[in-house]
Amino acid sequence: MTIELKGRRVTKEVEPETGMTILELALKHDVDWGFSCSRGTCARCRCLVEEGAEFLSEPNDREWDRLDEEELEEGFRLGCQTAVIGMGPVKVRNKPYF
Ligand code: FES
């Protein structure tokens, strides 16, 4: 049961750690994940959850403010705001706007 983190060039399968955000996990494991603010405003950490959304926290107010409803429905999240809440297979790809 791993979390697959796809950065811009680096992809790694890492152990899930509940309470950690996707961005924190990516940085801990040297995956080249975009980020700047870590506060939910820059969207450099934006990512697409391709599998296992049920093992991640629900979108929070910062994500609702920064992302469109459509993006959230498609599975886009902010890596700095999305926390691991359960142990299960997850696949997330960093997809900033630019
Ligand atoms: S790092 Fe800026 S929104 Fe996540």
Residues whose N, C-alpha, C, O or C-beta is under 5 A from the ligand:
A	BS01	FES	F35 S36 C37 S38 R39 G40 T41 C42 A43 R44 C45 L78 C80
